[in-house]
Amino acid sequence: MRLLQYNNNSDFSLTEFLEGDIPEYAILSHTWEQNNSKEVTYAEMISGTGQDKEGFKKIRFCGEQARQNGLPYFWVDTCCINKQNKAELRHSINSMFRWYRSTSRCYVYLSDVSTRKRKASDLSSEHTWELSFRESRWFTRSWTLQKLLAPASVEFFSLESKRLGDKSSLQKQICKATNISPLALQRESLSQFHIDERMRWIEHRETVQKEDKAYSLLGIFGVSIAPTYSEKVAKAFDRLWDKFREVQKCMQDLRLTDLRLDKERIEATKGGLLKEAYRWRTSQHNRLLWIKGDPGKSKTMLLCGIADELQNSLAKSALLSYFFCQATDSRINRATTVLRGLIYLLVDQQPSFVSHVQTSYDKAGKALFEDANAWVALTKIFSGILQDPNLDDTYLIVDALDECVVDLPRLLDFIAQISSVSTRVKWVVSSRNWPEIEKTLDTAMQKRTLCLELNADSVSTAVATFIQTKVHDLRKKNKYKSETRDVIQQHLSLNAHGTFLWVALVCQELSNLSGWKAVQKLKALPPGLDSLYQRMLDQIIASEDSELCMSVLAVVSTVYRPITVDELVTLVNMPNGVDGEYKALAEIIGYCRSFLAIRERTIFFVHQSAKDFLIKKAPQEPLLFRAQDVHNSIFFRSLQVMSMTLRRDIYNLRAPGISIDQVDHLLECQTREDTIKNLKGLGPVYSFLRQYFLYWLEAMSLLKSVSEGVVMIRKLEDLQFDKSPNLRPFIQDATRFAVSNRSIIEQAPLQAYCSALVFAPEKSIVRETFEGCIPSWIQRKPRVETYWNAMLQTLEGHTDRVTSVAFSPDGKQIVSGSYDTTVRRWDAVTGQQLLPALEGHTNAVTSVAVSPDGKQIVSGSYDTTVRRWDAVTGQQLLPALEGHTDTVTSVAVSPDGKQIVSGSDDTTVRRWDAVTGQQLLPALEGHTDTVTSVAVSPDGKQIVSGSWDTTVRRWDAVTGQQLLPALEGHTDTVTSVAVSPDGKQIVPAAAARLEGHTDAVTSVAVSPDGKQIVSGSYDTTVRRWDAVTGQQLLPALEGHTNTVTSVAVSPDGKQIVSGSWDTTVRRWDAVTGQQLLPALEGHTDTVTSVAVSPDGQHFPTLHVSEYWLTDGTTKLLWLPTSYRPVCEAVYDRSIVLGHSTGKLSFLQIQQGLKQVT
């Protein structure tokens, strides 16, 4: 940013500042002269000319006014921007709103508003300056809108440089002139105003260049776009709207909950905020304040009070973000959601920060905030915001760290580290007195701890004020006499012991009691939270509704998230006539004494300590509940509810091509006897699955949770089935069915009844069970395999042939590289692609590898580079490794993860430092032709390479010296090398050398136990070999329709993964290697042609389009990979599909409306 400075000799000079180093400054806002040549330009300011121009008077006015206000620097748009520099102009237009927001003062010079008195004879003498003010041209210009809204201080001056007032004192006149809400003038976040309202603000404003009407809204819309003055105003607004929708979608996906409403709800649930009790301020000398105390000390109310005080007292440019954890609410009890919440409020207040989120969001979408990599991605985004040079003073509040149930250690480490990053950022956090929290936070620099137990006097004063207010409310409600009020107040003061929650609970018990009953009740309520909870529990047990209340408390204590009163009805045996009656249900919750509270029909514990008390007490009290029994009840009641609710096409989608947790409770039934009893062949689980499995899959698709459904089914596989012979095979078949069809059911729910059933094997249990669900309009079905084959799933996403695949060391991820220039990651359980795709190579990716610790992915490419990627976030780790002069053909990572090894068409093998990316010299030279494959020995001491020169060579991994002799004996190209796990054998592959393949071998791998060698070939097959005898292990793994380019074995040795020119990644069962059953016989090669009948009368409406069998434009049936044709023929309502494998598929579709009913 370039600023003007008033020099001692009354002239001006320009100084350029980097973002983050900008001093305090003022800004001049004005309307340009009708003749722009009267304004002083950047070039004239640099050359020291232009003092005779009209515009120079305004510059001098601004400089003098700024100097009077103690501001040495000021900014004027006419001369502080070099408009001849297009890049600078573009940057300035996108930064304008932020510059206005950060200014100390904005001076509005109104050249058409005069304060001079008019002559008595002037017919317009009744016109005062106020009327001229409202009619000023300044209020009609588009660019002045952001100058009115963004700055905290906007002062208006007349033609004579006389101060007229500011936007606070002139608010009434400004609102009348502009129709802008007073809240907007008070610098409320503009995101609080609907986009239509913001558009109305500029509706009647004008610009010289038409496109500027759109560009002047950039800051008001919170977006950035590059101005293009030749595009016309309509196109400019189109781009503005498109960008705004992108940012809004990003913000909607980032927002998990409304933190402002959460704060209000927590305040209301805990008895309301009493401002007089919370006069706390944070130290200006500490970056992290940790407030700790025992349960009930009202840490949450204290932080609410601090948040409110900061909100009211901070400078307008300062930012405040907060998050209140609650262990009982799964939305707000995770480390990732804490960061999401803090980021959301910061971006909501400072829209320019959205760029830190948008870069990664554009690649990954909502998955950025939710998948397994969310924590790492969010920490990088948050760190970027906190280090942004445009960040003003910022206060971050996180309450109840001890109630962060998921990944608390990560969150603590992050806060301890990040709190020292910027002097402009201050943290206030609270928690119970947990040693593990103290141990981590003690590592933070410039930290202060406030222990509420050690500040008893201050806390007692606040509690006394709280008691006084609560008793006053009781007296007013129940009409207590002064004597009764004094007795209650004295009892509370003597027994509170600095615990707000105890006071709140006791007052809740007294809320509906008359004076003498209240005094009597009061004496029976013991001091101390646990004692009070025990008294409340004893009263429930002794009541006539004890069984019902204990059932309610048991369920609310056990569920994974707060449930609504309507959901409670399905999980608890309720009395007749209660279902659907909110008043009756609320009454039942009231019978649970003060343990529970209802807020917006959702049931919460009054405090986390209440839930902790019940869970701790349950194992000791026989009249309470057993956790495993409650889980068991929740699970089977959920089955009953789903059985009554689930049905085919539950949303009435009808058209088959339309797009769009309770298993954990069963797993918590910990006793084996309960499990086996409930999983017998004719038990409720088996009955439910046989009746509703497909309906459940459809529902999971509508909830956008098919991948989670796959995980749930696989969890069921882990249960014991000793006495459930029918259930085990059903679940195993259901797993194959769900995994194979996950992709299409996610896209089109009703394909669960169409494509998924039609193309399932004939003997699939799911197909046989739900055969009647196949729509009747599919009159002839294709011939399919009899049983599930060894291929578990096809992973689709690449747009060109796959060249290389690898497993992560823990077996949870698959990594693939492709001719489409990308590297992609896949969940090895569900087959779902993990976004974003890794983009950076400029040519085909030839080889991929994963570091032993699973943190880095390494790839080589035709573009001659080796690139490293963060395996969690997908971000490229710079720099790229450059040094090869031709295609990189193979990459490997040393066992200790410190070295990357690469081979190339340039005949060399090169080593690289895996951390810095620096090449380790010398290059390993010795091969006389392309290096096709590299590997590192298990001890990391040797590098092995194979080459088109028919040799295998060994190298010292430390010195780079070749270890002689070269391994000679192959008579053709060596295409791949691997080292046995014990390091004693080197296994090369050469073109057509392993007998069994009918074409060149392209890749080999060794199983982790060293007993099997796996190879891929140009003949489209994957084959397995005994590593000791060299014998082929039948059957060959058939399924690819083009060259197999790469093979790998999972760390547990149970899966083989292969990539192919057919653009797919496939997985195989490494144990059975089950052979694909014979294809339809007749053709001896690819099916190349089919024809329509000679009479030419049958016009085909059935055809294949983008993997779908369609009727006209209506999608009917999704075609799995192995059923996608290279050609097709249609006669009437029959269609024949020809496949590259030589197979034909014959289907017949009924005429008429196609619906799933």
Buried (B, 14 or more C-beta within 10 A) or exposed (E): BBBBBBEEEEEBEBEEEEEEEBEBBBBBBBBBBEEEEBBBBBEBBEEEEBEEBEBBBBBBBBBBBBBEBEBBBBBBBBBBBBBEEEEBBBBBBBBBBBBBBBBBBBBBBBBEBBBEEEEEEEEEEEEEBBEBBBBBBBBBBBBBBBBBBBBBBBBBBBBEBEEBBBBEEBBEBBBEBBEBBEEBBEBBBBBEBEBEBBBBBBEEBEBEEBBBBBBBBBBBBBBBBEBEEEBEBEEBBEBBBEBBEBBBEBBEBBBBBEBEEBBBBBBEBBBBBBEEBBEBEBEEEBBBBBBBBBBBBBBBBBBBBBBBBBEEEBEEBBBBBBBBBBBBBBEBBBBBBBBBBBBBBBBBBBBBBBBBBBEBBEBBBBBBBBBEBBBBBBBBBBBBBBBBEBBBBBBBBBBBBBBBBBBBEBBBBBBBBBBBEBEBBBBBBBBBBBEEBBEBBEEBEEBBBBBBEEBEEBBBBBBBBBBBBBBEBBBEEBEBEEEBBEBBBEBBBEBBBBBBBBBBBBBBBBBEBEBEEBBEEBEEBBBEBBEBBBBBBEBBBEBEBBEBBBBBBBBBBBBBEBBEBEBBBBBBEBEEEBEEBEEBBEEBBBBBBBBBBBEEEBBBBBBBBBBBBBBEBBEEBEEBBBBBBBBBBBBBBBBEBBBEEBEBBEEEBEBBBBEEEBBEBBBBBEEEEBBBEBBBBEBBBBBBBBBBBBBBBBBBBBEEBBBEBBBBBBBBEEBEBEEBEBBBEBBBBBBBBBBBBBBBBBBBBBBBBBBBBBBBBEEBBBBEBBEEBBBEBBEEBBEBBEEBBBBBBBBBBBEBBBBBBBBBBEBBBBBBBBBBBBBBBBBBBBBBBBBBBBBBBEEBBBBBBBBBEBBBBBBBBBBBBBBBBBBBBBBBBEEBBBBBEBBBBBBBBBBEBBBBBBBBBBBBBBBBEBEEBEBBEEBBEBBEBBBBBBBBBBEBBBBBBBBBBBBBBBBEBEEBEBBEEBBEEBEEBBBBBBBBBEBEBBBBBBBBBBEBBEBBBBBBBBBBEBBBBBBBBBBBBBBBBEBEEEEBBEBBBBBBBBBBBBBBBBBEBBBBBBBBBBBBBBBBBBEEBBEBEEEBEEBEEEBEEBEEEEEEEEEBBBEBEEBBBBBEEEBBBBBBBBBBBBBBBBBBBBBBBBBBBBBBBEBBBEEEEBBBE
